[in-house]
Amino acid sequence: MTEPRTAWTGGGKKIPKPRKPHAPSQLNAKRFAMLPGRWRAVAEGKLDVTELDDEEIFSGRLRQSDGVLGPRPPLLPQQFIDEQQRRLLNWSAAHVRESLRDVLRTITEIATDPNNSSGDRLKAAFWIAERFMGKVPDRLMIAAEDPVESLFRSILEDPDGLTAAPHEPSAEERSQG
């Protein structure tokens, strides 16, 4: 009889040693080999998941030869999961597009019905305005430039452009010039 794999800790308690994990491809290959017919074909890429109907995809079960949905396997192939997510997102987007008119009508009724509380009407009006006129930014950054900082920046950017204070010509220079 072999002892379970254990290790001693400083407190005198035994804890199980972690098992060395299998490489994911080896583990999945072993699991996929146990899958029944059509599932194995999906896992091996022999059956294209885009050919499956929506009921098969959304239920996570494949049809058997008699047309009845079979049991769900313990492990779903990644390409099946990817197709499930793709179809769910497409279906959701189509459903939202189809019901958008009703949603807008309902929110407009809430915003314009005098029987609703003013808070509810205001929230509905803000929702409509933000969705169709654009949301006001949460933070507005306003910066005023400091004149001293501006002076130092101009000195650093163009040190040759600095000149002394403008020279006013003397009366003698004015008469000559």
Backbone as numpy.savetxt, mean C-alpha at the origin, in Angstrom:
# Nx Ny Nz CAx CAy CAz Cx Cy Cz
15.11 -46.24 22.45 14.27 -45.06 22.45 15.16 -43.82 22.45
14.90 -42.91 21.52 15.72 -41.70 21.45 15.08 -40.60 22.25
15.94 -39.78 22.85 15.44 -38.64 23.63 15.06 -37.51 22.69
14.07 -36.72 23.10 13.74 -35.56 22.27 14.92 -34.58 22.25
14.99 -33.84 21.20 16.08 -32.88 21.06 15.85 -31.73 22.04
16.68 -31.64 23.07 16.52 -30.59 24.08 17.85 -29.97 24.39
17.80 -28.82 25.03 19.01 -28.13 25.46 18.76 -27.60 26.87
19.82 -27.50 27.65 19.69 -26.98 29.01 19.86 -25.48 28.99
19.07 -24.80 29.82 19.24 -23.36 29.98 19.91 -23.10 31.30
20.28 -21.87 31.56 20.95 -21.54 32.81 20.08 -21.80 34.02
18.76 -21.72 33.88 17.86 -21.92 35.00 17.55 -23.37 35.27
18.18 -24.31 34.57 17.96 -25.71 34.81 16.76 -26.27 34.06
16.10 -25.45 33.22 14.94 -25.93 32.48 15.37 -26.42 31.11
14.70 -27.44 30.64 14.98 -27.95 29.31 14.06 -27.25 28.31
14.63 -26.82 27.22 13.82 -26.24 26.14 14.15 -27.01 24.86
13.18 -27.14 23.96 13.47 -27.87 22.72 14.46 -27.11 21.85
15.36 -27.86 21.23 16.27 -27.24 20.27 15.51 -26.95 18.99
15.77 -25.81 18.35 15.08 -25.55 17.09 15.56 -26.52 16.02
14.63 -26.97 15.21 14.98 -27.88 14.13 15.49 -27.07 12.94
16.39 -27.65 12.22 16.92 -27.00 11.03 15.81 -26.96 9.98
15.47 -25.76 9.49 14.37 -25.69 8.53 14.77 -26.27 7.18
13.79 -26.80 6.49 14.00 -27.28 5.13 14.08 -26.08 4.20
14.74 -26.26 3.10 14.70 -25.22 2.08 13.27 -25.11 1.59
12.75 -23.88 1.37 11.34 -23.74 1.00 10.96 -24.54 -0.23
11.84 -24.63 -1.22 11.48 -25.35 -2.43 11.33 -26.85 -2.15
12.18 -27.39 -1.29 12.08 -28.81 -0.95 10.80 -29.08 -0.18
10.50 -28.21 0.77 9.31 -28.38 1.60 8.06 -28.30 0.74
7.97 -27.29 -0.12 6.80 -27.14 -0.98 6.69 -28.29 -1.97
7.82 -28.75 -2.50 7.79 -29.86 -3.45 7.22 -31.10 -2.77
7.59 -31.34 -1.52 7.06 -32.50 -0.80 5.56 -32.35 -0.56
5.16 -31.15 -0.17 3.74 -30.92 0.10 2.92 -30.97 -1.18
3.44 -30.37 -2.25 2.69 -30.36 -3.50 2.58 -31.76 -4.09
3.55 -32.62 -3.81 3.48 -34.00 -4.31 2.30 -34.74 -3.69
1.85 -34.31 -2.52 0.73 -34.95 -1.84 -0.62 -34.39 -2.30
-0.63 -33.33 -3.08 -1.88 -32.74 -3.52 -2.60 -33.65 -4.51
-3.93 -33.64 -4.50 -4.67 -34.43 -5.48 -4.54 -33.85 -6.88
-4.93 -34.61 -7.89 -4.75 -34.35 -9.31 -4.72 -32.93 -9.82
-5.86 -32.24 -9.84 -5.90 -30.89 -10.43 -5.08 -29.89 -9.63
-5.03 -30.07 -8.31 -4.22 -29.17 -7.49 -2.74 -29.33 -7.82
-2.31 -30.56 -8.02 -0.92 -30.81 -8.38 -0.62 -30.16 -9.73
-1.57 -30.25 -10.66 -1.38 -29.63 -11.98 -1.26 -28.11 -11.86
-2.03 -27.50 -10.95 -1.91 -26.05 -10.72 -0.54 -25.74 -10.14
-0.10 -26.52 -9.14 1.18 -26.28 -8.48 2.35 -26.44 -9.45
2.23 -27.38 -10.37 3.31 -27.61 -11.33 3.22 -26.71 -12.54
2.16 -25.89 -12.64 2.00 -24.97 -13.75 1.40 -25.62 -14.98
0.92 -26.84 -14.88 0.32 -27.53 -16.03 -1.12 -27.07 -16.27
-1.79 -26.60 -15.21 -3.15 -26.07 -15.32 -3.07 -24.57 -15.04
-3.44 -23.77 -16.02 -3.38 -22.31 -15.89 -4.51 -21.83 -14.98
-4.17 -21.08 -13.94 -5.18 -20.63 -12.98 -6.16 -19.63 -13.60
-5.78 -18.98 -14.69 -6.71 -18.03 -15.32 -7.87 -18.77 -15.99
-7.74 -20.08 -16.19 -8.81 -20.87 -16.80 -9.85 -21.33 -15.77
-9.55 -21.15 -14.48 -10.49 -21.56 -13.44 -11.63 -20.54 -13.34
-12.82 -21.02 -12.95 -13.94 -20.08 -12.84 -13.89 -19.35 -11.49
-14.70 -18.30 -11.36 -14.68 -17.47 -10.16 -15.05 -18.26 -8.91
-15.98 -19.18 -9.03 -16.39 -19.96 -7.87 -15.22 -20.79 -7.34
-14.44 -21.36 -8.23 -13.27 -22.14 -7.81 -12.24 -21.23 -7.15
-12.00 -20.08 -7.77 -10.99 -19.17 -7.25 -11.38 -18.63 -5.87
-12.62 -18.12 -5.75 -13.02 -17.48 -4.48 -13.26 -18.47 -3.36
-13.65 -19.71 -3.67 -13.87 -20.69 -2.61 -12.57 -21.40 -2.22
-11.57 -21.35 -3.10 -10.31 -22.04 -2.82 -10.43 -23.54 -3.02
-11.41 -23.96 -3.81 -11.62 -25.39 -4.08 -11.76 -25.58 -5.58
-11.25 -26.68 -6.09 -11.34 -26.98 -7.52 -12.46 -27.99 -7.78
-13.01 -27.90 -8.97 -14.08 -28.83 -9.36 -13.49 -30.22 -9.62
-14.23 -31.20 -9.20 -13.84 -32.58 -9.46 -14.40 -32.98 -10.82
-14.16 -34.21 -11.24 -14.60 -34.67 -12.56 -16.12 -34.64 -12.70
-16.86 -34.74 -11.58 -18.33 -34.70 -11.65 -18.87 -33.28 -11.59
-17.99 -32.26 -11.53 -18.41 -30.86 -11.52 -18.66 -30.29 -10.14
-18.57 -31.10 -9.11 -18.78 -30.65 -7.74 -17.46 -30.11 -7.20
-17.54 -29.04 -6.39 -16.32 -28.50 -5.79 -15.77 -29.49 -4.78
-14.49 -29.75 -4.90 -13.82 -30.70 -4.01 -13.37 -30.01 -2.73
-12.65 -30.75 -1.89 -12.17 -30.18 -0.63 -11.04 -29.17 -0.87
-10.88 -28.31 0.09 -9.80 -27.32 0.02 -8.52 -28.00 0.51
-7.41 -27.84 -0.21 -6.17 -28.50 0.21 -5.53 -27.73 1.38
-4.64 -28.38 2.12 -3.98 -27.71 3.24 -2.99 -26.63 2.79
-2.55 -26.70 1.56 -1.56 -25.75 1.05 -2.02 -25.29 -0.34
-2.13 -23.97 -0.52 -2.53 -23.44 -1.82 -1.29 -23.00 -2.58
-1.19 -23.33 -3.85 -0.05 -22.89 -4.65 -0.04 -21.36 -4.77
1.15 -20.77 -4.83 1.29 -19.32 -4.86 0.59 -18.71 -6.07
0.67 -19.35 -7.23 0.02 -18.78 -8.42 -1.50 -18.74 -8.24
-2.04 -19.68 -7.47 -3.48 -19.68 -7.19 -3.83 -18.49 -6.28
-3.03 -18.27 -5.26 -3.24 -17.15 -4.34 -3.13 -15.83 -5.09
-2.14 -15.70 -5.97 -1.97 -14.48 -6.77 -3.20 -14.22 -7.64
-3.73 -15.27 -8.26 -4.93 -15.13 -9.10 -6.14 -14.76 -8.25
-6.23 -15.34 -7.06 -7.31 -15.00 -6.14 -7.29 -13.51 -5.82
-6.12 -12.99 -5.47 -5.99 -11.58 -5.12 -6.28 -10.68 -6.32
-5.79 -11.06 -7.50 -6.02 -10.26 -8.70 -7.50 -10.16 -9.01
-8.19 -11.30 -8.97 -9.62 -11.29 -9.27 -10.42 -10.55 -8.21
-10.03 -10.69 -6.96 -10.74 -9.98 -5.89 -10.60 -8.47 -6.05
-9.40 -8.01 -6.37 -9.21 -6.57 -6.58 -9.99 -6.08 -7.80
-9.98 -6.85 -8.89 -10.76 -6.46 -10.07 -12.25 -6.43 -9.78
-12.73 -7.45 -9.06 -14.14 -7.50 -8.72 -14.51 -6.33 -7.82
-13.67 -6.03 -6.82 -13.94 -4.93 -5.90 -13.99 -3.60 -6.64
-13.04 -3.37 -7.52 -13.02 -2.11 -8.28 -14.26 -1.98 -9.15
-14.68 -3.06 -9.79 -15.88 -3.03 -10.63 -17.12 -2.78 -9.77
-17.18 -3.40 -8.61 -18.33 -3.21 -7.72 -18.41 -1.77 -7.23
-17.28 -1.19 -6.88 -17.26 0.21 -6.43 -17.71 1.13 -7.56
-17.21 0.88 -8.78 -17.63 1.72 -9.92 -19.13 1.62 -10.16
-19.69 0.41 -10.04 -21.12 0.22 -10.27 -21.97 0.91 -9.21
-21.50 0.94 -7.97 -22.31 1.50 -6.89 -21.97 2.95 -6.57
-21.06 3.55 -7.30 -20.62 4.91 -7.00 -21.77 5.92 -7.10
-22.61 5.79 -8.11 -23.72 6.72 -8.29 -24.66 6.68 -7.08
-24.96 5.47 -6.58 -25.84 5.35 -5.41 -25.18 5.94 -4.17
-23.88 5.72 -4.02 -23.15 6.27 -2.88 -23.19 7.79 -2.90
-22.93 8.37 -4.05 -22.95 9.83 -4.16 -24.34 10.39 -3.91
-25.36 9.71 -4.42 -26.73 10.16 -4.20 -27.05 10.14 -2.71
-26.65 9.09 -2.00 -26.92 8.98 -0.57 -26.20 10.07 0.22
-24.94 10.31 -0.10 -24.18 11.32 0.64 -24.74 12.71 0.36
-25.16 12.96 -0.88 -25.76 14.25 -1.21 -27.07 14.43 -0.45
-27.86 13.37 -0.33 -29.10 13.45 0.45 -28.80 13.76 1.91
-27.77 13.16 2.47 -27.39 13.44 3.86 -27.00 14.90 4.01
-26.21 15.41 3.04 -25.72 16.79 3.13 -26.83 17.82 2.96
-27.90 17.47 2.23 -28.94 18.46 1.94 -30.21 18.27 2.75
-30.36 17.18 3.48 -31.58 16.92 4.25 -31.59 17.75 5.52
-32.56 18.68 5.68 -32.59 19.53 6.88 -32.94 18.75 8.14
-33.45 17.52 8.02 -33.77 16.72 9.20 -32.52 16.12 9.86
-31.41 16.06 9.12 -30.16 15.54 9.69 -29.51 16.60 10.55
-28.67 16.15 11.49 -27.97 17.11 12.35 -27.00 17.93 11.51
-26.72 19.12 11.97 -25.81 19.98 11.20 -24.42 19.36 11.09
-23.99 18.62 12.12 -22.68 17.96 12.08 -22.62 16.91 10.99
-23.69 16.10 10.87 -23.72 15.07 9.82 -23.76 15.70 8.44
-24.54 16.76 8.29 -24.62 17.44 7.00 -23.28 18.05 6.62
-22.60 18.63 7.62 -21.29 19.25 7.36 -20.26 18.18 6.98
-20.26 17.04 7.67 -19.32 15.96 7.34 -19.55 15.45 5.92
-20.82 15.28 5.55 -21.12 14.81 4.20 -20.69 15.83 3.16
-20.91 17.11 3.44 -20.50 18.16 2.50 -18.98 18.18 2.36
-18.26 18.05 3.48 -16.80 18.02 3.42 -16.32 16.81 2.62
-16.96 15.65 2.81 -16.56 14.45 2.09 -16.70 14.67 0.59
-17.84 15.24 0.18 -18.06 15.50 -1.25 -17.02 16.49 -1.77
-16.80 17.57 -1.02 -15.84 18.59 -1.47 -14.43 18.03 -1.58
-14.00 17.23 -0.60 -12.65 16.68 -0.63 -12.46 15.71 -1.78
-13.48 14.93 -2.10 -13.35 13.93 -3.15 -13.38 14.55 -4.55
-14.12 15.64 -4.70 -14.30 16.18 -6.05 -13.59 17.50 -6.29
-13.26 18.23 -5.24 -12.56 19.50 -5.42 -11.12 19.41 -4.94
-10.78 18.33 -4.32 -9.41 18.13 -3.83 -9.32 18.45 -2.36
-8.56 17.64 -1.66 -8.42 17.80 -0.22 -7.41 18.89 0.09
-7.71 19.68 1.10 -6.78 20.71 1.56 -5.64 20.00 2.28
-4.41 20.40 2.00 -3.28 19.73 2.67 -3.39 19.84 4.19
-2.94 18.79 4.87 -3.00 18.78 6.33 -2.06 19.81 6.94
-0.90 19.99 6.33 0.07 20.96 6.83 0.38 21.95 5.71
0.42 23.19 6.07 0.76 24.22 5.12 2.07 24.83 5.59
3.11 24.74 4.77 4.43 25.25 5.14 4.59 26.66 4.59
4.70 27.62 5.50 4.94 29.00 5.11 6.28 29.40 5.71
7.15 29.90 4.87 8.48 30.27 5.35 8.77 31.71 4.93
9.19 32.49 5.90 9.62 33.86 5.61 11.13 33.88 5.72
11.77 34.55 4.81 13.23 34.56 4.79 13.75 35.62 5.75
14.71 35.23 6.56 15.35 36.13 7.50 16.31 37.02 6.72
16.26 38.36 6.91 17.14 39.24 6.14 18.63 39.00 6.40
19.00 38.68 7.63 20.41 38.43 7.95 20.86 37.14 7.25
20.00 36.13 7.30 20.32 34.87 6.62 20.44 35.10 5.12
19.59 35.94 4.58 19.63 36.26 3.16 20.95 36.93 2.79
21.43 37.85 3.65 22.71 38.54 3.41 23.86 37.53 3.40
23.91 36.69 4.41 24.99 35.70 4.47 24.92 34.72 3.28
23.72 34.32 2.87 23.58 33.42 1.74 24.11 34.08 0.47
23.81 35.40 0.27 24.29 36.09 -0.93 25.81 36.21 -0.92
26.39 36.38 0.27 27.86 36.45 0.37 28.46 35.10 0.01
27.89 34.02 0.52 28.42 32.69 0.24 28.23 32.29 -1.21
27.13 32.70 -1.80 26.85 32.31 -3.18 27.67 33.10 -4.19
27.94 34.39 -3.92 28.66 35.23 -4.89 29.60 36.18 -4.16
30.75 35.68 -3.68 31.66 36.55 -2.93 32.28 37.65 -3.79
32.42 37.44 -5.11 33.01 38.46 -5.98 32.04 39.59 -6.27
30.79 39.38 -6.11 29.79 40.39 -6.43 29.63 41.43 -5.35
30.31 41.22 -4.23 30.20 42.20 -3.14 31.09 43.40 -3.45
30.57 44.55 -3.24 31.34 45.78 -3.40 31.11 46.63 -2.16
31.91 47.60 -2.00 31.74 48.51 -0.88 30.47 49.32 -1.13
30.13 50.11 -0.15 28.94 50.95 -0.31 29.12 51.81 -1.55
28.04 52.12 -2.22 28.18 52.90 -3.45 28.92 54.21 -3.18
29.85 54.49 -4.07 30.71 55.70 -3.93 30.01 56.88 -4.57
29.86 57.92 -3.76 29.28 59.13 -4.32 30.42 60.01 -4.80
30.34 60.47 -6.04 31.44 61.31 -6.56 31.49 62.67 -5.84
32.70 63.10 -5.64 32.89 64.42 -5.01 32.55 65.50 -6.03
32.52 66.76 -5.57 32.20 67.88 -6.45 33.26 68.00 -7.55
34.51 67.74 -7.22 35.59 67.83 -8.19 35.43 66.77 -9.28
35.07 65.52 -8.85 34.85 64.44 -9.82 33.65 64.75 -10.70
32.65 65.39 -10.12 31.47 65.71 -10.91 31.77 66.76 -11.96
32.62 67.68 -11.60 32.92 68.74 -12.56 33.82 68.22 -13.68
34.64 67.22 -13.40 35.52 66.66 -14.42 34.75 65.67 -15.29
33.77 65.03 -14.74 33.20 63.93 -15.41 32.01 64.08 -16.18
